[in-house]
Amino acid sequence: MAPRSPLVLAAVWLASLAACPDSQAVAPADVDAATTAPDAPGLPVDAAPARVCDPRAYGAAGDGAHKDTAAIQAAIDACASTGGTVRLAGGVFLSGTIRLASGITLEIAAGATLRGSQAIADYPDLVPPIANTQLANCKKALIYAEGATGVRIVGAGTIDGNARGVPDWNGNRVREALRPMAIFTTLSRDVLVEGVTVKDAATWAVVHLEVRGLVIRGITVDTNLGPTHDGIDVVDGHDVLIEDVDVTSGDDSICLKSGSATGTEDVIVRRSRTRQSGVANGVKFGTASVGSFRRILIEDVTIERAQAAAMAVESVDGAAIADVTFRRITVRDVGTPFFVLLGSRDRDPAQVGSLARVTFEDIRGSAMRYAWGSIVTGTLLDGATFTIRDLAFRRIDLTFKGAGANPNPTPFTDDNFPEYQGPVPGRPGVYYNRYPDAKFITGVDGRENTAYHGPGYGLLLRHATGVTFEDCRMAVDGADPRPWHDTKDTAAVTGSCQP
């Protein structure tokens, strides 16, 4: 097993103590006092080697018109023998796929831009030697690293995916695998992405798949080009720190996924802002949820302008989700603050995972976009109930959107939610495209429905046990006769969010 980051382990351990003060948690063996200091610098980042390889020395023009792919790759290859820095400065470097190697720092200096070619032929298919469901989406990239150690992508410059002027690279006109990501690292260790601005990626922007020891720090992502344009995706990552990032995206802004048994574990996301999440969610677990999600802390994050949920936690492919804390989160202009779902999008009882010990604390928000309420639910399949367990809502202050004097709540039954998309003559109901999401709950035949009203203006708790509310207020803006929450098949609920 690869060594784990002391900082990540320490921070997650300390967070677990804060969330569960009566627990008997024991600090990991490789955490010492130094790593728990508030100003701990993160994963070790070695000083850049003295050698600098300048792509201009290998023929790069840096004029934004001539393709510099070969020159940049030659500089990388020249530095790869000893390790070093490949520095882009003073220009716009037009390029197709470039491959980083171990010990390479790609520095994009202030005022410089690495701009992706708009010719799809410049992005050959990438085939990492691993089985992961998400590789069906991750086939092409501008910057790529595979099986590398000690990779750095840094600087105050810009990585421009250059997708805005390519119609097929906007929205979801063509599937993700036919469009290049801006950054894609896989099967790697000790990876740092810091300082850069990433804009206009053709699909998911910053993607790390099966990477151990990952730091994403101080980057800006602006990829507001419609559905399938995620900001930052971590897939089956271990020992991950994301901090001080600013994300504007057309789809999910910060998304943790799992496409293999490796799972996503020991993750911290902190001091960050998602300014827009387009059609989707601010911070999301899933939808891809094959392996476990464990020991994850999301703190000091502002989430704005998300059409679906601010915080979405979904196990629909068999994942075990446990020991997750969201704290000090501010939300505004979102579809709903929470969406929590344990289920199986293939409607297979054998493929239902588990969801337990999830805490939301110090959550503040107003100006909700829709009058949905928030859905927190397990699932019922073939007569078997799969229950969410041990959720806590502490120090909550949320104002939900009122539905008016006659809201006519949607009658959520086992025939239309959430195991089913809706009654469809002649066949059983299914999720929207087998894709669960807060805005597709009552849609039929692949249509989203943003007009539904849940039975409670704040929460619907369903197939859940051990739900605690402490120092909690959920109010409603305007007239609305619905109660603050509604429960179905729910046990051991303590406390209240009554305004």
Secondary structure, DSSP 8 states (H G I E B T S, - for coil): -----HHHHHHHHHHHHHH-TT------TT--GGGGSTT---S------S-EE-GGGGT---EEEEE-HHHHHHHHHHHHTT-EEEEE-SSEEEES-EEE-TTEEEEE-TT-EEEE-S-GGGS-----SS--GGGGT--EEEEEEES-EEEEEE-SSEEE---TT-GGGSTTSS-GGGSEEEEEEES-EEEEEES-EEE--SS-SEEEES-EEEEEES-EEEE-SSTT--SEEEES-EEEEEES-EEEESS-SEEEEE-STT-EEEEEEEEEEEEEETTS-SEEEEEEESS-EEEEEEEEEEEEEEEEEEEEEEE-SS-EEEEEEEEEEEEEEEEEEEEEEE--TT--GGG--EEEEEEEEEEEEE--SSS--EEEE-EEETTEEE-EEEEEEEEEEEEEE---S--------TTTSSS-S--BTTB----GGG---GGGTT--TT---S----SSSSEEEEEEEEEEEEEEEEEEES---S-SEEEEEEEEEES----
